[in-house]
Amino acid sequence: MSGNLEGKTALITGAGSGIGKATAHKLHSLGATLILSDVNADALKQLQSELSSSPQGPDHVYRQCDVSLSTDCTRLTQTVKSSFERLNFLFNCAGINPTDIPILDTTEKYFTKLIDVNLRGTFNMSRACIPLMDEGSVMVNVSSVCGLKGFAGHSVYCATKFGIIGFTKALAAELGPKGIRVNAVAPGYTDTPTMVGNVAGGDANQRLTESVPLGRLGEPREVADVVAFLFSEGASCMSGSVIEIHGGMN
């Protein structure tokens, strides 16, 4: 796939770490011009330093953005509109990973935070970007294995990730006649800084991988490879699909 996204523009939310960062590196290697956003300004600066040091590639746009705020999303798309004719790809990756909290201990503050970032954030950025997308454009949203089955202690997180799958399938039906494809990826346990096992520490990751037939955590780059494929012509008939990337979890 080397160089096959030259001349294309892609916006990535949550680009400062984890899957978003790995996807930024992947699409950069394929020649795409990127609009990279994250709520963490320092993480964006680090990403800019990394991408700028590579031998060659297009100049990218870096902007701090809180996807839970529709005004931030609109402001970001105005930047895109002033710099590029159109947006070819949108990767809605910004999100908050789950904390293991029983429902009776779940606060309204926690509920609102996850809904606002994971679900409302995906809605906000999609609504802001769709006017910049036309036939041939592609959107990819990040769901989770928690959007495919229920996990005890993750009720709110599961609700957001199930919601993203419904949102994805509805947009695929709505935007398909315009030639815009919409898909989702559903990662399992992936080795990112905020993944529940890494946050818990100790032997948490060992216990998590016992439920993974491949016996290991996924790597962010492995999800990024799937996202790049969904953006490519090789996935030209895929829309409304949910791609599971979880090492065989049931």
N, C-alpha and C positions, 0 to 999 in steps of 0.2 A: 504493500500500500504506500510505499515511500513516495512522497511528493504529490500524492493524488488529490490533495485539498488546496493546492496553490490557487490563489485568486478567490478563495472562499473566506467568508467572515463568520466567526463563531463567538457567541457570548457564553461565558461560563460563570455561574454563581458558585459561591463557596470554593473559589479557586485557590485559596491560600493554603490548604492542607488536604491531606487524605486523597480521596478519589478525585475531587475537583482539581487538585494540584497535579496528580498523575495524568489526568486528561489534558490539562494545559500543556504538559510536556509532550504528550503523545500528538496532539493536534499541531503543536509547534513543529515537531519533527516531520509532519506531513505537509508543511508549508502553509497552513491556514493563518490568517490574520485574526488575532484574538482580542476580545474585549473581556478583561478579567476583573471580576469583582469579588469582594469579600468584606465582611464586617470588620475584620482584623487588618488594620492598615499596615502593621509591622510584618505580618505574614505576606501581604501583597508585595511589600518592598523586597523581601527575601526572594519571592518568586521572580520578581523583575530582575534581580541580580543574577539569578540562575539562568533565566532564558536569555538575558543580554550577553552572557558569557559564552553561549554556544556559537560555533563557527559562523553560521549564517542563518538567516531567517528574517521574516518580516518584522516591522516595528509593531508592537502591541499597545493597547490602551489599558491602563490600570486605574480602577476607580473603587473607592470604598463605598459600600452599599449595604444597607440593612433591608433585606428583602421583605421583612414584616411590615415595612412602611411603603405604602403605594407611592408616596411622593418621591422616595429614593429611587424606586424602580422607574418611574416616569422620567426623573432627571437623568438616569443612566441611559435610557433609550434616546433621549434628546441628544446626548453625546454621540451615540451610534448614528443617529439620523444626520447629524452635522458632518460626520466624517466618512460615511459609507453610503452607497446607493441603496443597499438592502442588507438584510441579515439572513445568511444561509442556514445557520445552525444555532439552536438554543439548547444549552445543557443546564437544566434546573437541578443543581447539586447541593445548594445550601441547605443545611438542616442541622438539627440537634439530635444526637444519639440518645438512646433511652437510659434511664436510671431505673433500677429494680425497685419499684415502689408498689406495695399493695394498694388496692383501690381505696380502702378506708384511710390510708395515710396520704393519699394524693391531694395536694392543695389546689385551689382554684388558680393560684399563681403559676404553678407548674403546668396545669392543663392549658392555660392561656398561652404560655410561652411556647409550648410545643405546637399548638394549633397555629399560632401566629407565624412561626418560622417555617415549620415543615409544610403545612397545608396552605395557609394564606399566602406565604411567601412564593410558593409555586404558582398559585393563582395570580398574585400581583405581577410577577415578572412575565408570565405567559400573556396576560392581558395587555401589558405594556408593549411586548415585542411583536405580537401577531400582526399589527399594522405594518411592520417593517418586513414581513415575510410574504413571499408569494410562491407560485408554483415551483416545486423542487426543493423548497425549504424543509427542514426537519427539526423537530423538537424531541428531546429525550429527557424524561423525568426520572428522579431517583426514588424508587419505593424501597422494598426490603423483603426479606423472608417474613418479616413481621407484618407485611401487607398480604401475605398468602395464608397464614395460619395464626392462631392466637398463642401468645406466650404469657404465662402467669407473671404478674408484676409489671407488665408492659402495656397495660390497657390503653393508655392515652397514645403512646407511640404507635401501637398497632392501629388505632383509629386513624391517625394521620396517614399512615402508609397504605392502609386499605383505601382511604380516601383518594390518595394520589393515583392508585390504579383505576378507580372509577373515573376520576378526572381525566386521566390519560385516554381511556377508552371512549369517553364522551367527546373529547376534543378530536380524536381520530375520526369519529363519525361526522363531526361538524366541519372539520377543516379538510377532510379527504376530497370533497368535490372541488376544492381550490388547489388541489395538488400538493398539499402540505401534509407530511407524514408526522405522526405522533406516537412514540413508543415509550416504554419504561424499562428500567433495569431493576432487578430485585436481588441485591447482594446479600450474602449471608455474613458470617463472621469474617470481617475484613480488617487487616492489620493497620488501622489508622490510629492517630494519637488519642482520639476520644472514644474508640471502641470500648464497649463495656468491660471486656476482659483486661484491657490495658489500664483502664481507670481503676479497676478493682485490685490489680496486682496479685502477687503471690502465685498460687497455682490456678488462678481463674481461667487463664487461656487453655491450660491443659484439660480442665474440666469441660470447657466449651468444645474443644476439638474432639472429645469423645463422642459427640453427636454428629460429627462430620465424617462420612465414609472415606473421604480422601485423607483424613487424619491430620489436617493442618488448617491454618487460617488462610483466607484468600489474601492476595496482594492487591493494593490499589491499582497497579498497572494492569492487572488482569481484567478489572472492570473497565478501565480506560480503553483497552483493546476492543471490548465489546461495543462501547459507546462510539468509537471511531468507525467500527463496522456499520453500525446503525446509521451513521451519517453518510456512508458511502453508497455508491450505485449498486453494490452487491446486495444491499437490503432494500432495493427499490420497490418491492411489493410488500414490505413489512410496515404495517400501521395498526395501531391498537394492540400491539404485541407486548408481552411482559417477559423479558428474558431473565431467567433465574441463573445466578452466578454464586453457587453456595457449596460446591464440592459434594453434592449428592444428598444434602439434608432432606428429610421427608417431613 
